[in-house]
Every structure is written in structure tokens, then in C-alpha cells.
Amino acid sequence: MKDYYYKRSENFEPDFANLLQVLKGKIPDRPTLFEFGINNRLVGKLSGQAKEDTSLRLAPFKRLIKSFVNAGYDYATISAWRTNTLSFPKGDIDSKESRSLNSGNMITDKKSFEKYCWPDPEKGDYDIYFDLGEYLPERMKLVASSNGGLLENVIDLVGFENLSLMYMLDENLTTDIFNSVGSSLLRFYEIVAPIETIGACIVNDDWGFKNQTMFPPDMMKRWVFPWHKRIVKVIHKAGKPAILHSCGQLKNVMDTVIDDIKYDAKHSFEDHIIPVEEAFDSWGERIAILGGIDIDFLARSTPAKISQRSETMLRKGLSRGGYALGSGNSIPDYIPDENYLAMISTVKMI
């Protein structure tokens, strides 16, 4: 496909109020898009700047913002890895097409826990979130996310199989590790959430496999959910909505996500786990549903079928509120550009 410079409309003006309405479970003033992340090649085409300029501190962010504006979003996502803020040092991870959840672990016992170089959440270029205000259209906002979540980072540090044994055999060490990661993430959101340019926060933490949560719900309730509840409280205290991005089968814990932790929105859906249409019917009156057009469907289907499904889902959401159109996860490099454009162009038809 030849290069292009895409723009939703010459008259399009981003307005975060539309996404905010969705996150409140209401019907926005116009069809609204949501995406967690877009691959760098596509960012280049959407922004009209094929090559990322890293010589200037804010240049990559200006390019990213421009791509989100031209695609028709009311915000741009800024993740912690882009701002060199909170990140947990990891061991060497063997990653090709996929990666093992057991590789790269650095903490195996109390001694390695005490020797681990825990990051300082106060450090990092948080000023970027402030400085980008100069480049945001008047009613556009940033959406902030961390560099991995609580369970994700603990698994990276300990290893999945090791953690499966540790939480049963060494409750104190398990608690210490979760508290160290959780308190750092809490501080990250305490710093980021109140910033004026931030409109909402994503808490990204994968919890599930295809058929169930990674760990039994009792384990999640003991070590994972209490920290998420504290993080959501911090985000809400700043007057911002909290979005949970979590992959996998969460059916058995969705009541906790909605009623106890009190997330405003859920993102990440897969057809072989629960299609977004079914998720919206099941939970859409209690929590906003974001994205959901399955990644495999986006990769393999035709633009016509993608457009048809996207329009159907968008109209379904607009009939009741609490839905923004987007992919089930993010837009990786292997999604054909024409398929992605077929999805987001649906908003022009309604």
C-alpha cells in the first residue's frame, strides 16, 4: 500500500469531552474512537512524518499527538516507557514471536529481594506531561499509562512458575514483593493523575489466560486487587476516570472490577474469550466498554467486513452509551493499514 497522509476530516477538532461521556457510561455527542497504542509505522503515516525525530525531547510526542488527531481521536496515549518514568529493571528475557513468563526472573528468595535495585518512582521526566500542553489542541487531553502493571511486573521479576509456588509457600515474601511493586505504581499515579493535561489514566495489567485468570481469584483478591483499588482511588481523587486494560478471561472477577475496585472502563477483548458484543451486553450498563474489534479479525478479515462489524458495534454503543470504537488491544505492525482505516473510518458514516 502506498504512503498516505490520513486525516479524519478537515473540520475535525478533538474534544476529550466525548471520551469522557463514554467513560461515564453516557452517549457522546458524536461517534468516538479509542485505541491504546498504534505501531510506529502507522504513526508515521497518520502524522505525515515517516521518520521519528529523537534529537529533540518533545518531537516524538508532537508526532504522536498529530497522528492521534489526524486519525480522529480526542486524546493521545502517553505511556511511562516514553517518558523514562517508573520502570522495574528486568533480567534478560528471551523473546522472539513470543516469550516465556518464566524467563528473566531476578527475585527468587528474600536475599535476592533485598539485593534488587528497586526504582524510585519520583524520578523521570514527568515534566513532559506538562510541557506537551503547548502542543495539544484546545480541548484535547493526554491519557497516561504505566510501564506494565502490578501482576505483570511481579511475574517479570519472579517468574510465573516461581510465583505460583511462592504465594503458597512464602506468604511474607510474596506480600513484600507485591507491596514494593504496588507502592511504586501507586506513587506513579499519584504524580501523574492530577496533571492538568491528563484526562484519564489507563492501568494496564494482564490478568488472564484464554479460559481463566492467571491465578485463582482468592490469590488475586489477596495480593492484586487491593493495590488496584488504591490506585483507582488515587485517580478518582484527582477527578479523572480509571481505565483497566487487561487481557484474558476475567468473567469470574468482573463483579470485583466493577463493584469493588470501581474501574470506569474495561479495555482489551478477544473473540475467542468473549466478543465485545457479548461483553457490552453483559456489562455495558455497569462499566464503559472500549474497543473490542478483535486483533485477529482485523488482521485477517477484509475492509468491507471490518467496516460492517465496526458500524454495527458503534451503533449498538450509541444506542445506549458507554462505548468507543477501537481494536481489541492495540494496532501492531502486522495489521494491514487498509484494515485499520476501514475500522476508524466508520465514524464518518454515522
N, C-alpha and C positions, 0 to 999 in steps of 0.2 A: 504494500500500500504506500503510495507516495506521501511525502510530508504534507502537512496541512497546518493551518492556524485556525483552530476551532474557537468559536465564541457562541454562547447560548443565544444572545440577541444583543444588538447594538443598544437597545433600550434597557437591558437588564441591569439592575442595581441590587447588589447583595443587601439583605436585611435580616439580621440574626433573629429578629422578632418572629419570623416564620418558623425557624427551627425551634425556637423557644416555645411557641404554641404547640408544636408537635410533642416536645418533651413534657409538656403539661397535659398531654392527652387530648388536646383540642385540634380543631380543623384549622390549618394555616390559611392565610389569605390567598396563597397560590400553591401549586404543587411544589414540593420541597424535596431536595436531594440530601443524602447523607453517605459519606464514604470515610472509612478510617484512614486508608492510605492508597496512594497511586504510585505506580512504578516510575522511576526517573525518566525513562524514555518518553513515556506518555506526558509527564510533567513538562518535558521539553517541547513537545508538540502543542500542548494546550496553551503554554505560555508564549510560544513563538521564539523561545530561546533554547535551542537544541543542546547547547553546552552549558553546564553549570559552572558559574564563576565562583571559585572558592578563595580568590585573592582578597575579597572584601568581606568583612564579618557578616553583614546583613544581606549580601547579594543572593545567596541560595534561598533565603527566606522570602525575599521580594519575588523571586522567580516562582516559588511555590505558591505564594498568595495569588499571583497573577494567574496561575494555572487553575486554581480553585474558582476564582472569579469568572474566568472565561468559560469554565465548564458549567457554571450556574449554581455554585454552592454559596451559602450565606455565611460561610466561615472557612477557616483553613486549620487543619490539624497540625499542631507543633508538638512533637514527641521529645522526651527528655534526651534521647540519644543525639538529637540535633543540637541541643543547647549545652552539651557537655555538663549536664547536671547529674543528679543521682544515678550511679551505675555501680553494680556489685562486681568486683573483679572475679573472673571465672578462670577455670583451668582450660587446657587445650580440649576443644570439642571437635571430634571427627564428624564432619558434616559434608555430605555430598547431596544426592537428591533428597535424602532425609537424614535425621540424626538420632542417635540413641539418647534416651532420657537418663542413661546411667553414666554417660561419658563426661569427663571434665570435672568430676566432683572434687571439692577441696576440703570438706569438713566430714570427718568420719568418727570423731570422738571429741571428748572435752578438750584435750590438748590441742588438736587442730582447730577447734572452735576459738580457743583463746589466742592462737597464733594468727588467725585470719585477719587480714588488713581491712577492717570494716570501713566503708566510705563515710565521709562527712556530708550529710545532706545539705548543709549550709553552703557548701562550695559549688561553684558552677556559674555559668553566665546567665543568671536569672534576669539580668538587665535586658536581654534580648526581648523578652515578653513585653517590657515597657517600650523599648525603642521601636518595635515594629508598629506601634500605634500610628506613627507618622506615615506608614505605607498602607494602612488599611483604609478602604473606602469608609465613608462616614458611619454606616450602620452595620458594618461587618465586624465580626469578632474572631478570636482565636479559640480553638478547643485544645486544651492541654492534656497530654497523657504521659504516664511514667514510662520508664525503660524496663518493661516487664512488670509483672505483678508479684504479689506475696507468694503464692504457691509456686509460680513459675521460677522465681528466684531461689526459693528454698530447694526445689528439685534440682536446679542447676548446681547449687552449692553442695548438696548432699548426695544426689543421685536417686532415681525413683525407687529402685530396689532397696537401697540402703535406708531411705526414709520409711519404706513400708515396714521394715524391721525396727527401725529406731523408735518410731512413735509407740510401738508396743513394748519395747524392751528398756527404753530410757526416756521416760516422760519428761524429766527435768531438762535434759539436753535438747530434746525436741522443742520444749517451751522456750528455752533460751534462744534457739535459732530463729523460731518464728517471731519472738519478741524483738530480736535485733533487726530483722528484715522489716517487720511491720512498723516499728517505731520510726525507722528511716523513711519509709514510704509515707507515713502519716505526716512527718515533718515536711516532706516534699510538697504534699498537697496543702499543708498549712501556709507555705510560702507562695505557691502558685495560684491557688483558688481566688484569693482576694484581689489579684491584679486586675486593673480596670479593663485591659484588653481581652481578658479571658471571659468567654461567655458561658462555657461549660467545661467539665472535666470528664475524661474517659479514664476509668480504672480498668486496665487491661490485664486479665489474669485467667489463663485457660484452666478449666476445672474438670473437663470431661473427656471420656473416650466415646466411641460410637454408641455404646449401649448403656453406659452408666457413668457416674462421676469417677474420677481417677481413684479416689479414696472413699471409703464408706461415709455416709452423711454424718455419723457420730464423730468421726475424726475431723471432718470439715467444720462441724459445729464447735468442736473443742479448740482448734487452732487457727482456722482460716476465717470463718465468718465474723468473729468478734472484731478482728482488725479491719475488715471491710466495713463493718458497721461504724467504727470510729472514723474511718476515712470519709465515708459518706456524710457523717455528721459535720465534719470539718468543711466539706464542700458546701453543704447546705447552709452552714453558719455564714459562709461568705456570700450567700444569696445566689448560688449557682446550682444548676442541675448536675446530677451524677449519672453517668452512663456506664453500664457494665458491658465490657467486651470480653466474652468468654466463649470459647469453642467447646463442643462436645455435648453430650446428653445431660441436661440439667433438669429434666422433668421432675425428678424427685425432690429438688431443692428450690424450685421456683417460688413456692409459697414463702420460704425464708428470704429469698432475694427481694420479693415484693413487700411482704408484710413486716419483716423484722429488720433486714438491712435497709430497706426503703430506697432502693435504686429507682431512678425516674425512668430509665430506659434500658432495654436489653438489645445488644448487637451481637451478631455472628450466628448464622443459621445455615444448616446444610440439609439438602433434600433427603438424604439417606438417614438423617437423625430425626428432624422434624421440619417439614417445609414451612416457609414463612407464612403461607396462607393459613396453615393449621395453627401455627404459633399465635398469629393475630386473632384468630377465632377463640383460642384458649385463654390468652392472657391480655389481649389488646385493650380490654376495658379497665385493666388494673395497672398496666405499665406500657409505656410507649415502645413500639417495635420499630427497629431501624434496619434498613437494608433488606437482606434476605434472598436476593436473586442469586441462586446457588452458583458457586465458582465453577464447578464442573459444567453446569448448564451454560454459563457464559462462555466457557472455553470451547465447547463442542457444538453448541446449537447455532442456528442461523440468525442473522439480524432480524428477520421478519418474526421468527418465533420469540426472540428475546423482547422485541418491541411489544408483541401481543401480550406476553406474560407480564411485562413491566406495566403496561397500561391497565391491565386487569387488576393488578395488585394496587396500583396507585389509586384507581377509582374506588377500590374496596376501602382503602385507608381514608380517602377523602370523604367517604360517606359517614364515617364515624369519628375520625380524628385519631391522632396518636401514631401516625405512620409517616416515614420519609423513605423515599426510594433509593436503593443502592444495592451493592453486591452483598453476598452473604458474609464476606470477610474483608477483603481489600482487592485492589486490582494489581495482581502480579504481572510480570513481564510476558507471560505466555498467553494472556487474554488477548485475542485479536482486537486491534483498535476499533475496527468497524463494529464489533460486538458491544464493546463498552459504549460507543457513541449511540448505538441503537437503544441502549438502556436509558442513558441520560437524556436523549432527545425526546423521550416520551413526554416529558413535562411540557414540551411545546405544543403537544396535541390536545391538551386538556385545558 
